[in-house]
Amino acid sequence: MNINKVTLIGNVTDTPKLRTTKSGHSFTTFAVATNYFWKDANTGQRKHNTEFHSVIAWRGLAEKLTQYVQKGERLYVEGRLQTRAWKDQTGQDRKKTEIIASTALMLGGSKKQKQQQRQSEGAQLIVQEEVSTEEVPF
């Protein structure tokens, strides 16, 4: 049995924007920043590192994310890793590993989000979306 599953809790780095493929499927791309903290063994100083994860969401999940999620908000994302390869304009080989989101949950934290939660029942719904790899336009 093989498992390809990713779970992130982090902050959205830019407000997701809804886009559409040539075949009419809606999607959004955005990044989630996660932090890692540790204590340096030599100096005793607290250190940290930030990782930025590229996320793609499709159809209903993409629509909900673009409707409710804003830059800086805390988000739980679950999905699978996918690496795509292409040649850039100069002919060099490029690769990018992304998370294809299947579930997202807004975790709260910002004033604006709390106001949205009061105004709409859909603001904290867990949304799950099944995505076929044949439909990825990249």
Sequence and secondary structure as in RCSB ss.txt:
>XXXX:A:sequence
MNINKVTLIGNVTDTPKLRTTKSGHSFTTFAVATNYFWKDANTGQRKHNTEFHSVIAWRGLAEKLTQYVQKGERL
YVEGRLQTRAWKDQTGQDRKKTEIIASTALMLGGSKKQKQQQRQSEGAQLIVQEEVSTEEVPF
>XXXX:A:secstr
     EEEEEEESS    EE TTS EEEEEEEEEEEEEE TTT  EEEEEEEEEEEEEHHHHHHHHHH  TT EE
EEEEEEEEEEEE TTS EEEEEEEEEEEEEEEE SHHHHHHHHH GGGG  EE    GGG   
